[in-house]
C-alpha cells in the first residue's frame, strides 16, 4: 500500500511538472557549482526546489523518528530491567532477605538516583532491619530530589517518633509547617508530641490553630481536647508560678464553658483549699458532684470534712447522695468505708449487709466486711469473710475506669495515660462492680483518692 502511494505521488508530481513546463516555457540557467550549470525552465526549477526541500524535511524527520524509536526501545528495556530489580528487592524484603533487598535497591539507585519511591523502599528495609539511623540518612538524601517533599518529611518524623527522639520529630514537623503553615496533619502530630512531653503551653497554642482549620465534623472533638489542654495549662501556672489566682481564674472559665468537665473542678477545689478558702472548696466540689455525680468529689469532700473534724457534714452528703441515686451501688460502699473510718461499726455492717445481693461476688466487699468484724472483735466471722475474698480473687480491683479506653487505675486521674483524654475516669457501674476483681485486704482502708 505504501509503495502504491509513493508511486502515485511520483506520477502526479511528473504530470504537474510537465503541465507547468508546457504553460511556462521560459528558460533559465541554474548554476549549481562554479562553472557548472544546467538549462531548464523556471517552472521546473521552482517545482524541483519544492520537491527537494520536502524530501530533505522528510529525511530529517524520518531520522529523528528512527532515533526516538531506538531511544524509546532502549528506555523501555532499561525500565523493564529496573522494574525487575525493584520487584526482586520487594520480594526479598517480603521474604525478610534484607541484605539482598538492600543490594538490589542500591543497584537501582545507581541508575535512577532521582526516584523517590525507591528511597522510601530502602527506608523500609532499614526500618525492618532495626537501623533507624540509616533510614533517616536515606530520607535526608531524598530531600534533595525535585519532588513533593511532604511524604519524605512525614516518614522521617514517624521514624523519630518510633525511636522516641521527640526533639528530632519536632524539628521535622516544624519544617513541614514552615513549608505549609495550614497542614493539619503536621499540626496534630506536633501537638501530640507536645502532649507526651507535657509541653502544655506549646500544645495549647497549636490546638487553637488546629481548631480554626477544623471541619464541623471534628470541631467538637478538637474543642474537647482544647479544654483538657487549658486545664493542664492552668495547673502548670498554679504549680510553676505559684500564682493560684491566675490558675483559679482560668479554671473557672473552663468550668463555665463546660460544667460537666470534672478535672478543673477537682483542681479548683484543691487550689481553694490550699489557699485556705475551705468553704469555697466545699462549694466547688459539692457543685461538681451535683453536675457530674462522680465519686471523686465525695472522696475529696470526705477527706476535707474529716480534716476539719466535721464528720457530720460528709455523712449528710453521703446520705443525701444515696437518696438521690439509689441505683448507684458505689456510693453505699464508700459510705460503709466512711463509717468504718469513723468507728461507726454497726452502721458500716448494716450498710454492707444491705449490699450483699449486689456485691457478694466482689472480693473487696468481703475484705471490708472482714475489717468490720475485726473491729467488732468477731475474729471467726472476720476470718470467714477474708477466706471468701481470697476465693474470689481474679484480677486487680481498681475504683476508676476510663470510659474511652477502659484503662483501670487505683487513683483518680484527670488525664488518661493510655488514650490521652481528659475527664474520662469514673467509678464502675452496678454491672461492672460485680466483676470479681481483687484488692489486697491491707489496702481496703488505705485507698488514696
PEZI-V161768 format. One record per residue. N is the residue number from 1. RES is the residue in one letter. SS is DSSP state (alpha for helix, beta for strand, coil for the rest). PSI is psi as a letter, one per 20 degrees, with the letter a starting at -180 (none if undefined). OMEGA is omega as a letter, one per 30 degrees, with the letter a starting at -180 (none if undefined). Layout:
[[N | RES | SS | PSI | OMEGA] [N | RES | SS | PSI | OMEGA]]
This chain:
[[1 | X | coil | g | a] [2 | X | alpha | g | a] [3 | X | alpha | g | l] [4 | X | alpha | g | l] [5 | X | alpha | g | l] [6 | X | alpha | g | a] [7 | X | alpha | g | l] [8 | X | alpha | h | l] [9 | X | alpha | h | a] [10 | X | alpha | g | l] [11 | X | alpha | g | l] [12 | X | alpha | g | a] [13 | X | alpha | g | l] [14 | X | alpha | g | l] [15 | X | alpha | g | l] [16 | X | alpha | g | a] [17 | X | alpha | g | l] [18 | X | alpha | g | a] [19 | X | alpha | g | l] [20 | X | alpha | h | l] [21 | X | alpha | h | l] [22 | X | alpha | g | a] [23 | X | alpha | h | a] [24 | X | coil | n | a] [25 | X | coil | j | a] [26 | X | coil | p | l] [27 | X | beta | q | l] [28 | X | beta | q | l] [29 | X | beta | o | a] [30 | X | beta | o | l] [31 | X | beta | o | l] [32 | X | beta | i | l] [33 | X | beta | r | a] [34 | X | coil | p | l] [35 | X | coil | i | a] [36 | X | beta | p | a] [37 | X | beta | r | l] [38 | X | beta | q | l] [39 | X | beta | p | a] [40 | X | beta | r | l] [41 | X | beta | q | a] [42 | X | alpha | h | a] [43 | X | alpha | g | l] [44 | X | alpha | g | l] [45 | X | alpha | g | a] [46 | X | alpha | g | a] [47 | X | alpha | h | l] [48 | X | alpha | h | l] [49 | X | alpha | g | l] [50 | X | alpha | g | a] [51 | X | alpha | g | a] [52 | X | alpha | g | l] [53 | X | alpha | g | l] [54 | X | alpha | h | a] [55 | X | alpha | g | l] [56 | X | alpha | g | l] [57 | X | alpha | g | l] [58 | X | alpha | g | a] [59 | X | alpha | g | l] [60 | X | alpha | g | a] [61 | X | alpha | h | l] [62 | X | alpha | g | l] [63 | X | alpha | g | l] [64 | X | alpha | g | a] [65 | X | alpha | g | l] [66 | X | alpha | g | l] [67 | X | alpha | g | l] [68 | X | alpha | h | l] [69 | X | alpha | g | l] [70 | X | alpha | g | l] [71 | X | alpha | g | l] [72 | X | alpha | g | l] [73 | X | alpha | g | l] [74 | X | alpha | g | l] [75 | X | alpha | g | l] [76 | X | alpha | g | l] [77 | X | alpha | g | l] [78 | X | alpha | h | l] [79 | X | alpha | h | l] [80 | X | alpha | g | l] [81 | X | alpha | g | l] [82 | X | alpha | g | l] [83 | X | alpha | h | l] [84 | X | alpha | g | l] [85 | X | alpha | g | a] [86 | X | alpha | g | l] [87 | X | alpha | g | l] [88 | X | alpha | h | l] [89 | X | alpha | g | l] [90 | X | alpha | g | l] [91 | X | alpha | g | l] [92 | X | alpha | h | l] [93 | X | alpha | g | l] [94 | X | alpha | h | l] [95 | X | coil | j | l] [96 | X | coil | k | l] [97 | X | coil | m | a] [98 | X | alpha | g | l] [99 | X | alpha | g | l] [100 | X | alpha | g | l] [101 | X | alpha | g | l] [102 | X | alpha | g | a] [103 | X | alpha | g | a] [104 | X | alpha | g | a] [105 | X | alpha | h | l] [106 | X | alpha | h | l] [107 | X | alpha | h | l] [108 | X | alpha | g | a] [109 | X | alpha | h | l] [110 | X | alpha | h | a] [111 | X | alpha | h | a] [112 | X | coil | m | a] [113 | X | coil | j | a] [114 | X | coil | j | a] [115 | X | coil | o | a] [116 | X | alpha | h | a] [117 | X | alpha | h | l] [118 | X | alpha | h | l] [119 | X | alpha | g | l] [120 | X | alpha | h | l] [121 | X | alpha | h | l] [122 | X | alpha | h | l] [123 | X | alpha | g | l] [124 | X | alpha | g | a] [125 | X | alpha | g | a] [126 | X | alpha | h | l] [127 | X | alpha | g | l] [128 | X | alpha | h | l] [129 | X | coil | j | l] [130 | X | coil | k | a] [131 | X | coil | m | a] [132 | X | alpha | h | a] [133 | X | alpha | g | l] [134 | X | alpha | h | l] [135 | X | alpha | g | l] [136 | X | alpha | g | l] [137 | X | alpha | h | l] [138 | X | alpha | g | l] [139 | X | alpha | h | l] [140 | X | alpha | h | l] [141 | X | alpha | h | a] [142 | X | alpha | h | a] [143 | X | coil | i | l] [144 | X | coil | i | a] [145 | X | coil | q | l] [146 | X | coil | m | a] [147 | X | coil | r | l] [148 | X | coil | o | a] [149 | X | coil | i | a] [150 | X | alpha | g | a] [151 | X | alpha | h | l] [152 | X | alpha | g | l] [153 | X | alpha | g | a] [154 | X | alpha | h | l] [155 | X | alpha | h | l] [156 | X | alpha | g | l] [157 | X | alpha | h | l] [158 | X | alpha | g | l] [159 | X | alpha | g | l] [160 | X | alpha | h | l] [161 | X | alpha | h | a] [162 | X | alpha | h | l] [163 | X | coil | j | l] [164 | X | coil | k | l] [165 | X | coil | m | a] [166 | X | alpha | h | l] [167 | X | alpha | g | l] [168 | X | alpha | g | l] [169 | X | alpha | g | l] [170 | X | alpha | g | a] [171 | X | alpha | g | a] [172 | X | alpha | g | a] [173 | X | alpha | h | l] [174 | X | alpha | h | l] [175 | X | alpha | h | l] [176 | X | alpha | g | a] [177 | X | alpha | h | l] [178 | X | alpha | h | l] [179 | X | alpha | h | a] [180 | X | coil | n | a] [181 | X | coil | h | a] [182 | X | coil | j | l] [183 | X | coil | o | a] [184 | X | alpha | h | l] [185 | X | alpha | g | l] [186 | X | alpha | h | l] [187 | X | alpha | g | a] [188 | X | alpha | g | l] [189 | X | alpha | g | a] [190 | X | alpha | g | l] [191 | X | alpha | g | a] [192 | X | alpha | h | l] [193 | X | alpha | g | l] [194 | X | alpha | h | l] [195 | X | alpha | g | l] [196 | X | alpha | h | l] [197 | X | coil | j | a] [198 | X | coil | k | l] [199 | X | coil | m | a] [200 | X | alpha | h | a] [201 | X | alpha | g | l] [202 | X | alpha | g | a] [203 | X | alpha | g | a] [204 | X | alpha | g | l] [205 | X | alpha | g | a] [206 | X | alpha | h | a] [207 | X | alpha | h | l] [208 | X | alpha | h | l] [209 | X | alpha | h | l] [210 | X | alpha | g | a] [211 | X | alpha | h | l] [212 | X | alpha | h | a] [213 | X | alpha | i | a] [214 | X | coil | q | l] [215 | X | coil | r | l] [216 | X | alpha | h | a] [217 | X | alpha | h | a] [218 | X | alpha | i | a] [219 | X | alpha | g | a] [220 | X | alpha | g | l] [221 | X | alpha | g | a] [222 | X | alpha | h | l] [223 | X | alpha | h | l] [224 | X | alpha | h | l] [225 | X | alpha | h | l] [226 | X | alpha | h | l] [227 | X | alpha | g | l] [228 | X | alpha | g | l] [229 | X | alpha | h | l] [230 | X | alpha | h | l] [231 | X | alpha | g | a] [232 | X | alpha | h | l] [233 | X | alpha | g | l] [234 | X | alpha | g | l] [235 | X | alpha | h | l] [236 | X | alpha | g | l] [237 | X | alpha | g | a] [238 | X | alpha | h | a] [239 | X | alpha | g | a] [240 | X | alpha | g | a] [241 | X | coil | i | a] [242 | X | coil | k | l] [243 | X | coil | n | a] [244 | X | alpha | h | a] [245 | X | alpha | g | l] [246 | X | alpha | g | l] [247 | X | alpha | g | l] [248 | X | alpha | g | l] [249 | X | alpha | g | l] [250 | X | alpha | g | l] [251 | X | alpha | h | l] [252 | X | alpha | h | l] [253 | X | alpha | g | l] [254 | X | alpha | g | a] [255 | X | alpha | h | l] [256 | X | alpha | h | l] [257 | X | alpha | h | a] [258 | X | coil | n | a] [259 | X | coil | i | a] [260 | X | coil | i | a] [261 | X | coil | o | a] [262 | X | alpha | h | a] [263 | X | alpha | g | a] [264 | X | alpha | h | l] [265 | X | alpha | h | l] [266 | X | alpha | g | a] [267 | X | alpha | h | l] [268 | X | alpha | g | l] [269 | X | alpha | h | l] [270 | X | alpha | g | l] [271 | X | alpha | h | l] [272 | X | alpha | g | l] [273 | X | alpha | g | l] [274 | X | alpha | h | a] [275 | X | coil | j | l] [276 | X | coil | j | l] [277 | X | coil | m | a] [278 | X | alpha | g | a] [279 | X | alpha | g | l] [280 | X | alpha | h | l] [281 | X | alpha | g | l] [282 | X | alpha | g | l] [283 | X | alpha | g | a] [284 | X | alpha | g | a] [285 | X | alpha | h | l] [286 | X | alpha | g | l] [287 | X | alpha | h | l] [288 | X | alpha | g | l] [289 | X | alpha | h | l] [290 | X | alpha | h | a] [291 | X | alpha | h | a] [292 | X | alpha | h | a] [293 | X | coil | k | l] [294 | X | coil | p | a] [295 | X | alpha | i | a] [296 | X | alpha | h | a] [297 | X | alpha | h | l] [298 | X | alpha | h | l] [299 | X | alpha | g | l] [300 | X | alpha | g | l] [301 | X | alpha | h | l] [302 | X | alpha | g | l] [303 | X | alpha | h | a] [304 | X | alpha | g | a] [305 | X | alpha | g | a] [306 | X | alpha | h | l] [307 | X | alpha | h | l] [308 | X | coil | j | a] [309 | X | coil | l | l] [310 | X | coil | m | a] [311 | X | alpha | h | a] [312 | X | alpha | h | a] [313 | X | alpha | g | a] [314 | X | alpha | h | l] [315 | X | alpha | g | l] [316 | X | alpha | h | l] [317 | X | alpha | g | l] [318 | X | alpha | g | a] [319 | X | alpha | g | l] [320 | X | alpha | g | a] [321 | X | alpha | h | l] [322 | X | alpha | h | l] [323 | X | alpha | h | a] [324 | X | alpha | h | a] [325 | X | coil | m | a] [326 | X | coil | h | a] [327 | X | coil | i | a] [328 | X | coil | o | a] [329 | X | alpha | i | a] [330 | X | alpha | h | a] [331 | X | alpha | g | l] [332 | X | alpha | h | l] [333 | X | alpha | g | l] [334 | X | alpha | h | l] [335 | X | alpha | g | l] [336 | X | alpha | h | l] [337 | X | alpha | h | l] [338 | X | alpha | g | l] [339 | X | alpha | h | l] [340 | X | alpha | g | l] [341 | X | alpha | h | a] [342 | X | coil | j | a] [343 | X | coil | k | l] [344 | X | coil | m | a] [345 | X | alpha | g | a] [346 | X | alpha | g | l] [347 | X | alpha | g | l] [348 | X | alpha | g | a] [349 | X | alpha | g | a] [350 | X | alpha | g | a] [351 | X | alpha | h | l] [352 | X | alpha | h | l] [353 | X | alpha | h | l] [354 | X | alpha | h | a] [355 | X | coil | j | a] [356 | X | alpha | h | a] [357 | X | alpha | h | a] [358 | X | alpha | h | a] [359 | X | alpha | j | a] [360 | X | coil | h | a] [361 | X | coil | j | a] [362 | X | coil | o | a] [363 | X | alpha | h | a] [364 | X | alpha | h | l] [365 | X | alpha | g | a] [366 | X | alpha | h | l] [367 | X | alpha | h | l] [368 | X | alpha | h | l] [369 | X | alpha | g | l] [370 | X | alpha | h | l] [371 | X | alpha | g | l] [372 | X | alpha | g | a] [373 | X | alpha | h | l] [374 | X | alpha | h | l] [375 | X | alpha | h | l] [376 | X | coil | j | a] [377 | X | coil | k | l] [378 | X | coil | m | a] [379 | X | alpha | h | l] [380 | X | alpha | g | l] [381 | X | alpha | h | l] [382 | X | alpha | g | l] [383 | X | alpha | h | l] [384 | X | alpha | g | l] [385 | X | alpha | h | l] [386 | X | alpha | g | l] [387 | X | alpha | h | l] [388 | X | alpha | g | l] [389 | X | alpha | g | l] [390 | X | alpha | h | l] [391 | X | alpha | h | a] [392 | X | coil | j | a] [393 | X | coil | p | a] [394 | X | coil | j | a] [395 | X | coil | b | l] [396 | X | coil | o | a] [397 | X | coil | p | l] [398 | X | coil | p | a] [399 | X | coil | i | a] [400 | X | beta | p | a] [401 | X | beta | p | l] [402 | X | beta | p | a] [403 | X | coil | i | a] [404 | X | coil | g | a] [405 | X | coil | j | l] [406 | X | coil | j | l] [407 | X | coil | p | a] [408 | X | beta | p | l] [409 | X | beta | q | l] [410 | X | coil | h | a] [411 | X | coil | p | l] [412 | X | coil | p | l] [413 | X | coil | q | l] [414 | X | coil | h | a] [415 | X | beta | p | l] [416 | X | coil | p | a] [417 | X | coil | i | a] [418 | X | coil | g | a] [419 | X | coil | i | l] [420 | X | coil | l | l] [421 | X | coil | q | a] [422 | X | beta | q | l] [423 | X | coil | k | a] [424 | X | coil | i | a] [425 | X | beta | p | l] [426 | X | beta | r | l] [427 | X | coil | q | a] [428 | X | coil | q | l] [429 | X | coil | r | a] [430 | X | coil | g | a] [431 | X | coil | g | a] [432 | X | alpha | h | a] [433 | X | alpha | i | l] [434 | X | alpha | i | a] [435 | X | coil | p | a] [436 | X | coil | n | l] [437 | X | coil | q | a] [438 | X | coil | p | l] [439 | X | coil | p | a] [440 | X | coil | p | a] [441 | X | alpha | h | a] [442 | X | alpha | i | a] [443 | X | alpha | i | a] [444 | X | coil | h | a] [445 | X | coil | j | a] [446 | X | coil | k | l] [447 | X | coil | p | a] [448 | X | coil | o | a] [449 | X | coil | none | none]]
